[in-house]
Amino acid sequence: MAMAPETDKAAPAAPRGSVRTRSSLRGLALRWDTAVGALLVAVVVVGLGTTDGFGSGDNLAFAFNDIAEVALIALPMTLLVVAGQVDLSVASMLGLGSALTGALWDAGWAFETIVPVVLLVGVAGGLLNGWLVTKVGLPSLAVTIGTLALYRGLASVALGSDAVTDFPRTYADWAVDTTTVPGTFLTYPVLLFVVLAVITAIVLHATGLGRSLFAIGAQEEAAYFAGIRVKRIKLLLFVATGLFSAFAGIVFTLRYGSARADNGLGFEMLVIASVLLGGIDFDGGKGTLFGAVAGVLLIGVLKNLLTLNDIANEVQVIVTGLLLVASVLTPRVIAAVVERRHRRAAGARP
């Protein structure tokens, strides 16, 4: 998935038009992030003006908590896509985490023991994905399509078609939207997401590791020869997505009070749509965490607004699909138009 890097270190003989083109493309990425943020604000304003109850504390708590699992998984997914990789097995790992939580609870395990076991399974799943990509050399898209089916199948083996309920009230109350941080409309899963988002933003934009991720996504071979441990970093990213996905399975189980093998079915599309909508380039090497978070919030707010207006779930899926297509297509169309204009301007000069 890695493509040519965007860099100002052009050959001395490069025409001035090519430099302007690269500068314009970087500016385009920044403007896309800003546009998504502006669109989020616009949707919120429309919702406040047209839909009763949209701006209430209870509804906002529900709306944000409703996308808590997607938001949590989107954090490591952003880092992974920036590095030019993707993990389509995240929703299946969520389902496996949920199924294991239910199966172990039903077997009489203490919940405090279940949590680390489920997280270790998430780490193992991420290691498998990362090993197949970095050691065997398979493309991440093909690998995670396979493990998508594998992990969902393991979830069915663990729990079958049963549903397990009656989890400890202390933990269940932590995850529901009726329990908020005092003085705010933020639930505890959302607060955890905010803290992790700040940490992720620092890692991506203010550390050497973050710069390495952009370098790997822009030009993996050049990053390797620059001394970056490409395989190790990619392996750790897959481990992170597995870990966060398994944890999201626990949160999902507690939030709904039910462990099922099919929990989180289709969530991979929401996660990918959120990340790409926020301007993270699917080819790697470009994007910001702000854009990814804005994409998550935009999808969550739209979903809530459509639900309040009694729009069918099938229509909501269509809207998500259209946003995913638009998030991939629109920046490329605009970039192609900008580049063509610069080429024409460069050719018109004497």
C-alpha positions as CSV (number, residue, x, y, z in Angstrom):
1,M,0.0,0.0,0.0
2,A,3.0,2.3,0.5
3,M,3.3,4.9,-2.3
4,A,5.9,7.5,-3.2
5,P,6.8,9.9,-0.4
6,E,5.8,13.5,-0.3
7,T,9.0,15.5,0.3
8,D,10.6,18.7,-0.6
9,K,14.0,17.1,-1.3
10,A,13.6,17.2,-5.1
11,A,16.4,16.9,-7.5
12,P,18.1,20.2,-8.3
13,A,16.9,20.1,-11.8
14,A,13.2,19.6,-10.9
15,P,10.9,22.3,-12.4
16,R,9.4,24.8,-10.1
17,G,5.9,23.6,-11.1
18,S,6.5,20.2,-9.5
19,V,7.5,21.9,-6.2
20,R,4.3,24.0,-6.2
21,T,2.3,20.8,-6.9
22,R,3.7,19.0,-3.9
23,S,3.1,22.0,-1.7
24,S,-0.5,22.3,-2.9
25,L,-1.1,18.6,-2.2
26,R,0.2,19.0,1.3
27,G,-2.1,22.0,1.7
28,L,-4.9,20.0,0.3
29,A,-4.5,17.4,3.1
30,L,-4.6,20.0,5.7
31,R,-7.7,21.7,4.2
32,W,-9.4,18.3,4.0
33,D,-9.0,17.8,7.8
34,T,-10.3,21.3,8.3
35,A,-13.2,20.7,6.0
36,V,-14.2,17.5,7.9
37,G,-14.1,19.5,11.2
38,A,-16.2,22.3,9.6
39,L,-18.7,19.7,8.3
40,L,-19.0,18.2,11.8
41,V,-19.8,21.6,13.2
42,A,-22.3,22.2,10.5
43,V,-24.1,18.9,11.1
44,V,-24.2,19.7,14.9
45,V,-25.7,23.1,14.2
46,V,-28.3,21.6,11.8
47,G,-29.2,19.0,14.4
48,L,-29.6,21.6,17.1
49,G,-31.9,23.6,14.9
50,T,-34.0,20.9,13.4
51,T,-34.3,18.0,15.9
52,D,-35.8,18.1,19.3
53,G,-33.7,16.7,22.0
54,F,-30.5,16.5,19.9
55,G,-28.6,18.9,22.1
56,S,-29.7,17.4,25.4
57,G,-27.0,16.0,27.8
58,D,-28.7,12.6,27.8
59,N,-28.7,12.4,24.0
60,L,-25.1,13.6,23.6
61,A,-24.0,11.1,26.2
62,F,-25.8,8.3,24.3
63,A,-24.5,9.5,20.9
64,F,-20.9,9.6,21.8
65,N,-21.0,6.4,23.9
66,D,-22.7,4.7,21.0
67,I,-19.5,5.0,18.9
68,A,-17.1,4.4,21.8
69,E,-15.9,1.1,20.5
70,V,-15.4,2.4,16.9
71,A,-13.5,5.4,18.3
72,L,-11.2,3.3,20.4
73,I,-10.3,1.0,17.5
74,A,-9.9,4.0,15.2
75,L,-6.9,5.2,17.2
76,P,-4.4,2.4,16.4
77,M,-6.0,2.0,13.0
78,T,-5.0,5.6,12.2
79,L,-1.4,4.8,13.0
80,L,-1.6,1.6,11.0
81,V,-3.0,3.3,7.9
82,V,-0.5,6.1,8.1
83,A,2.2,3.4,8.0
84,G,0.6,2.1,4.8
85,Q,-1.2,-1.0,6.3
86,V,-4.8,-1.9,7.2
87,D,-6.5,-4.3,9.5
88,L,-10.0,-5.6,8.5
89,S,-10.2,-8.1,11.3
90,V,-10.8,-5.6,14.0
91,A,-14.6,-6.2,14.2
92,S,-14.1,-9.9,14.3
93,M,-11.6,-9.5,17.1
94,L,-14.1,-7.4,18.9
95,G,-16.6,-10.2,18.5
96,L,-14.1,-12.8,19.7
97,G,-13.3,-10.7,22.8
98,S,-17.0,-10.4,23.5
99,A,-17.6,-14.2,23.0
100,L,-14.6,-15.1,25.3
101,T,-15.9,-12.7,27.9
102,G,-19.2,-14.4,27.9
103,A,-17.9,-17.9,27.8
104,L,-15.5,-17.4,30.6
105,W,-18.0,-15.6,32.8
106,D,-20.5,-18.4,32.1
107,A,-17.8,-20.9,33.2
108,G,-17.5,-19.1,36.6
109,W,-14.3,-17.1,36.1
110,A,-13.9,-13.9,38.0
111,F,-14.3,-10.8,35.8
112,E,-11.0,-9.4,37.0
113,T,-9.3,-12.6,35.5
114,I,-11.3,-12.5,32.3
115,V,-10.2,-9.0,31.3
116,P,-6.4,-9.7,31.0
117,V,-7.1,-13.1,29.3
118,V,-9.2,-11.4,26.7
119,L,-6.6,-8.7,26.2
120,L,-3.9,-11.3,25.7
121,V,-6.0,-13.0,23.1
122,G,-6.2,-9.7,21.3
123,V,-2.4,-9.3,21.5
124,A,-2.1,-12.9,20.1
125,G,-4.4,-12.1,17.2
126,G,-2.5,-8.9,16.4
127,L,0.8,-10.9,16.5
128,L,-0.6,-13.3,14.0
129,N,-1.6,-10.6,11.6
130,G,1.7,-8.8,12.1
131,W,3.7,-12.0,11.6
132,L,2.0,-12.9,8.4
133,V,2.6,-9.4,7.0
134,T,6.1,-8.7,8.2
135,K,7.7,-12.2,8.3
136,V,5.8,-14.1,5.6
137,G,5.5,-11.0,3.4
138,L,1.8,-11.1,2.7
139,P,-0.2,-8.0,2.0
140,S,-2.2,-6.8,5.0
141,L,-5.4,-6.5,3.1
142,A,-5.4,-10.2,2.1
143,V,-4.1,-11.3,5.6
144,T,-6.8,-9.5,7.6
145,I,-9.6,-10.5,5.2
146,G,-8.6,-14.1,6.1
147,T,-8.3,-13.5,9.9
148,L,-11.6,-11.6,9.7
149,A,-13.3,-14.9,9.0
150,L,-10.9,-16.8,11.3
151,Y,-11.6,-14.7,14.4
152,R,-15.3,-14.6,13.8
153,G,-15.3,-18.3,13.5
154,L,-13.4,-18.7,16.7
155,A,-16.0,-16.5,18.4
156,S,-18.7,-18.9,17.2
157,V,-16.8,-21.8,18.5
158,A,-16.3,-20.2,21.9
159,L,-19.9,-19.2,22.5
160,G,-22.0,-20.7,19.6
161,S,-25.3,-19.0,19.1
162,D,-25.8,-18.4,22.9
163,A,-25.9,-15.1,24.6
164,V,-24.5,-14.5,28.1
165,T,-25.8,-11.8,30.3
166,D,-25.8,-10.7,34.0
167,F,-22.4,-9.3,34.2
168,P,-21.1,-7.6,37.4
169,R,-23.1,-4.4,38.0
170,T,-20.0,-2.5,39.0
171,Y,-18.4,-3.0,35.6
172,A,-21.6,-2.8,33.6
173,D,-22.5,0.6,35.0
174,W,-19.1,1.9,34.0
175,A,-19.9,1.3,30.3
176,V,-23.5,2.5,29.9
177,D,-24.5,6.0,28.8
178,T,-26.6,6.7,31.9
179,T,-23.3,6.8,34.0
180,T,-21.4,10.0,33.2
181,V,-18.4,11.8,34.5
182,P,-19.7,14.2,37.2
183,G,-20.5,17.6,35.8
184,T,-20.2,16.5,32.1
185,F,-22.1,14.5,29.5
186,L,-19.0,12.3,28.9
187,T,-19.3,8.6,29.7
188,Y,-16.3,6.8,31.1
189,P,-15.6,4.9,27.8
190,V,-15.6,8.2,26.0
191,L,-13.4,9.8,28.6
192,L,-11.0,6.9,28.2
193,F,-11.0,7.6,24.4
194,V,-10.2,11.3,24.9
195,V,-7.2,10.4,27.1
196,L,-6.0,7.8,24.6
197,A,-6.6,10.2,21.7
198,V,-4.3,12.8,23.3
199,I,-1.6,10.2,23.9
200,T,-2.0,8.9,20.3
201,A,-1.8,12.4,18.9
202,I,1.4,13.1,20.8
203,V,2.9,9.8,19.5
204,L,1.9,10.5,15.9
205,H,2.8,14.2,15.7
206,A,5.5,14.9,18.3
207,T,7.7,11.8,18.5
208,G,10.3,10.0,16.4
209,L,8.0,7.0,16.2
210,G,5.3,9.2,14.6
211,R,7.8,10.5,12.0
212,S,8.9,6.9,11.3
213,L,5.2,5.9,10.6
214,F,4.9,8.7,8.1
215,A,8.2,7.7,6.5
216,I,7.2,4.0,6.3
217,G,3.8,4.9,4.7
218,A,5.4,7.3,2.2
219,Q,8.2,5.0,1.1
220,E,8.8,1.8,3.0
221,E,12.1,0.9,1.3
222,A,13.6,4.3,1.8
223,A,12.5,4.2,5.5
224,Y,14.3,0.8,5.8
225,F,17.6,2.1,4.4
226,A,17.3,5.2,6.6
227,G,17.6,2.9,9.6
228,I,14.0,2.6,10.6
229,R,13.0,-0.8,12.0
230,V,10.1,-1.1,9.6
231,K,9.0,-4.7,10.4
232,R,9.2,-4.3,14.1
233,I,7.1,-1.1,14.0
234,K,4.5,-2.7,11.7
235,L,4.3,-5.7,14.0
236,L,3.7,-3.5,17.0
237,L,0.9,-1.6,15.2
238,F,-0.9,-4.8,14.4
239,V,-0.5,-5.9,18.1
240,A,-2.0,-2.5,19.1
241,T,-5.1,-2.9,16.8
242,G,-5.6,-6.4,18.2
243,L,-5.3,-5.3,21.8
244,F,-7.7,-2.3,21.3
245,S,-10.2,-4.4,19.4
246,A,-10.3,-7.0,22.2
247,F,-10.8,-4.3,24.8
248,A,-13.5,-2.8,22.6
249,G,-15.2,-6.2,22.7
250,I,-15.3,-6.0,26.5
251,V,-16.7,-2.5,26.5
252,F,-19.3,-3.5,23.9
253,T,-20.3,-6.5,26.0
254,L,-20.7,-4.4,29.2
255,R,-22.5,-1.6,27.4
256,Y,-25.2,-3.9,26.0
257,G,-25.1,-6.3,28.9
258,S,-24.8,-9.2,26.4
259,A,-22.0,-11.3,25.1
260,R,-22.6,-12.8,21.6
261,A,-20.3,-14.1,18.9
262,D,-21.8,-11.7,16.3
263,N,-21.3,-8.6,18.4
264,G,-19.7,-5.8,16.4
265,L,-20.6,-7.3,13.0
266,G,-19.7,-4.9,10.3
267,F,-17.8,-2.5,12.6
268,E,-14.7,-2.7,10.4
269,M,-16.5,-0.6,7.8
270,L,-17.3,2.1,10.4
271,V,-13.7,2.2,11.6
272,I,-12.2,2.4,8.1
273,A,-14.8,4.9,7.0
274,S,-14.0,7.1,10.0
275,V,-10.3,7.0,9.4
276,L,-10.4,7.7,5.7
277,L,-13.1,10.3,6.0
278,G,-10.8,12.2,8.4
279,G,-8.2,12.5,5.6
280,I,-5.9,9.6,6.4
281,D,-4.5,8.5,3.0
282,F,-5.2,4.8,2.4
283,D,-1.9,4.6,0.6
284,G,-0.1,5.8,3.7
285,G,2.2,8.6,4.6
286,K,-0.3,11.3,5.1
287,G,-3.0,12.4,7.6
288,T,-3.6,13.8,11.1
289,L,-5.2,12.3,14.2
290,F,-7.4,15.4,14.4
291,G,-8.9,14.4,11.0
292,A,-9.5,10.8,12.1
293,V,-11.2,11.9,15.4
294,A,-13.3,14.4,13.4
295,G,-14.3,11.5,11.1
296,V,-15.3,9.3,14.0
297,L,-17.4,12.1,15.5
298,L,-19.0,13.0,12.2
299,I,-20.2,9.5,11.6
300,G,-21.4,9.2,15.2
301,V,-23.3,12.5,15.1
302,L,-24.9,11.6,11.7
303,K,-25.9,8.2,12.9
304,N,-27.6,9.7,16.0
305,L,-29.3,12.4,14.0
306,L,-30.7,9.9,11.5
307,T,-31.9,7.7,14.3
308,L,-33.7,10.6,16.1
309,N,-35.4,11.4,12.8
310,D,-36.6,7.7,12.5
311,I,-34.4,7.0,9.5
312,A,-34.1,3.2,8.9
313,N,-30.9,1.4,9.8
314,E,-30.5,0.3,6.2
315,V,-30.4,3.9,5.1
316,Q,-27.7,4.7,7.7
317,V,-25.6,1.9,6.3
318,I,-26.0,3.4,2.8
319,V,-24.9,6.8,4.2
320,T,-21.8,5.3,5.8
321,G,-20.9,3.5,2.5
322,L,-21.3,6.8,0.6
323,L,-19.1,8.6,3.1
324,L,-16.5,5.9,2.7
325,V,-16.5,6.2,-1.1
326,A,-16.5,10.0,-0.9
327,S,-13.6,10.1,1.6
328,V,-11.4,8.1,-0.8
329,L,-12.5,9.6,-4.1
330,T,-12.9,13.3,-3.3
331,P,-9.3,14.1,-2.2
332,R,-7.9,12.3,-5.2
333,V,-10.1,14.1,-7.7
334,I,-9.3,17.4,-6.2
335,A,-5.5,16.6,-6.1
336,A,-5.7,15.5,-9.8
337,V,-7.4,18.8,-10.7
338,V,-4.8,20.8,-8.8
339,E,-1.9,18.9,-10.4
340,R,-3.3,19.3,-13.9
341,R,-3.7,23.1,-13.4
342,H,-0.1,23.4,-12.2
343,R,1.2,21.4,-15.2
344,R,-0.7,23.6,-17.6
345,A,0.6,26.7,-15.8
346,A,4.1,25.4,-16.0
347,G,3.7,24.5,-19.7
348,A,2.4,28.0,-20.5
349,R,5.5,29.7,-19.1
350,P,8.1,30.9,-21.6
